[in-house]
Amino acid sequence: MPLVHISLRKGKPDAYRQAIFDSLYRAMREALGVPEDDQFMTITEHEPANFRYGASCFGIARSEDVVYIQITVFNTRTSEQKKALFKRTVELLGDSPGIAAENVFINVLEAAKENWSVGHGLAQFA
């Protein structure tokens, strides 16, 4: 049950943004076993003045095409699954829409199952 927020600099075409959704969803299905149609994702575009990145932080040379991906998931994923997710996401985003590996910044947040309601005011996973 991932909830995904993607942030990028404004100006990319619709097809580019849709390719991010598609590649990320595929990576989550393959690495985390996310069920079919479990797609809860947003993209927020930012004006250049409202988008900052460390161009060489941690020894990684980034460009203005950096994409921030924050994924909130159940706190049941293993380190191996998260590593597989990072690797597969970079591979797939490299293929489509063509984002360089150094421009993919991913953060995984974990939440207990009882902290989720996916509709009807119920705690479906508690």
C-alpha positions as CSV (number, residue, x, y, z in Angstrom):
1,M,0.0,0.0,0.0
2,P,2.6,2.6,-1.0
3,L,1.7,6.3,-1.1
4,V,4.1,8.1,-3.4
5,H,4.9,11.8,-3.7
6,I,7.2,12.8,-6.6
7,S,8.7,16.3,-6.9
8,L,10.4,17.7,-9.9
9,R,11.3,21.0,-11.6
10,K,8.4,22.4,-13.7
11,G,8.5,22.0,-17.5
12,K,8.5,18.3,-18.4
13,P,5.9,17.1,-20.9
14,D,2.9,15.0,-19.9
15,A,4.5,11.8,-21.4
16,Y,7.6,12.3,-19.3
17,R,5.6,12.5,-16.1
18,Q,3.4,9.6,-17.0
19,A,6.6,7.5,-17.7
20,I,7.7,8.3,-14.2
21,F,4.5,7.0,-12.8
22,D,4.6,3.8,-15.0
23,S,8.3,3.1,-14.2
24,L,7.9,3.6,-10.5
25,Y,4.8,1.5,-10.3
26,R,6.6,-1.3,-12.1
27,A,9.6,-1.1,-9.8
28,M,7.3,-1.3,-6.7
29,R,5.4,-4.3,-8.2
30,E,8.6,-6.1,-8.9
31,A,10.6,-5.2,-5.7
32,L,7.9,-4.8,-3.1
33,G,5.2,-7.1,-4.4
34,V,2.7,-4.3,-4.6
35,P,-0.7,-5.6,-5.7
36,E,-2.1,-4.8,-9.2
37,D,-3.9,-1.4,-9.4
38,D,-2.3,-0.3,-6.1
39,Q,-1.4,3.1,-7.6
40,F,-1.6,6.1,-5.3
41,M,0.9,8.6,-6.6
42,T,1.2,12.4,-7.1
43,I,3.6,14.5,-9.0
44,T,4.2,18.1,-7.9
45,E,6.1,20.4,-10.2
46,H,8.0,23.4,-8.9
47,E,9.1,26.6,-10.4
48,P,12.9,26.8,-10.6
49,A,13.0,29.4,-7.8
50,N,11.1,26.9,-5.6
51,F,13.3,23.8,-6.3
52,R,16.7,23.4,-4.8
53,Y,19.1,20.5,-4.8
54,G,22.6,19.7,-3.8
55,A,24.5,19.6,-7.1
56,S,27.4,17.6,-5.6
57,C,26.2,16.5,-2.2
58,F,27.5,13.1,-1.1
59,G,29.9,13.1,-4.1
60,I,27.0,12.7,-6.6
61,A,26.9,15.2,-9.5
62,R,23.2,16.1,-10.0
63,S,21.6,18.4,-12.5
64,E,18.4,20.4,-12.5
65,D,16.6,17.2,-13.8
66,V,16.8,15.6,-10.3
67,V,13.6,13.9,-9.2
68,Y,12.6,13.5,-5.5
69,I,10.6,10.4,-4.8
70,Q,9.1,9.8,-1.3
71,I,7.4,6.5,-0.8
72,T,5.4,5.8,2.4
73,V,4.9,2.0,3.0
74,F,3.9,-0.4,5.7
75,N,6.8,-1.0,8.1
76,T,7.0,-4.6,7.0
77,R,9.6,-4.3,4.1
78,T,13.1,-5.7,4.5
79,S,16.3,-3.9,3.8
80,E,16.8,-6.2,0.8
81,Q,13.4,-5.2,-0.6
82,K,14.2,-1.5,-0.3
83,K,17.6,-2.0,-1.9
84,A,16.0,-3.9,-4.7
85,L,13.4,-1.0,-5.1
86,F,16.1,1.6,-5.3
87,K,18.1,-0.3,-7.9
88,R,15.1,-1.2,-10.0
89,T,13.6,2.3,-9.9
90,V,16.9,3.8,-11.2
91,E,17.0,1.2,-14.0
92,L,13.4,1.7,-15.1
93,L,13.5,5.5,-14.9
94,G,16.7,5.4,-16.9
95,D,14.9,3.5,-19.6
96,S,11.8,5.6,-19.5
97,P,11.7,8.6,-19.4
98,G,15.5,8.7,-19.5
99,I,16.4,10.1,-16.0
100,A,20.1,9.7,-15.2
101,A,20.8,7.5,-12.1
102,E,22.4,10.4,-10.3
103,N,19.2,12.4,-10.6
104,V,17.0,9.8,-8.8
105,F,16.6,10.7,-5.1
106,I,14.5,8.2,-3.2
107,N,13.3,8.3,0.4
108,V,11.2,5.5,2.0
109,L,9.1,6.3,5.0
110,E,7.6,3.5,7.0
111,A,4.3,3.5,8.9
112,A,2.5,0.9,11.0
113,K,-0.4,-0.8,9.3
114,E,-2.9,0.7,11.9
115,N,-1.9,4.2,10.7
116,W,-3.7,3.7,7.3
117,S,-7.2,4.2,6.2
118,V,-7.8,3.8,2.5
119,G,-11.5,4.7,2.5
120,H,-14.8,4.6,4.4
121,G,-13.1,5.8,7.6
122,L,-11.9,2.3,8.4
123,A,-8.5,1.0,9.5
124,Q,-8.4,-1.7,6.9
125,F,-5.0,-3.1,7.8
126,A,-5.1,-2.8,11.6
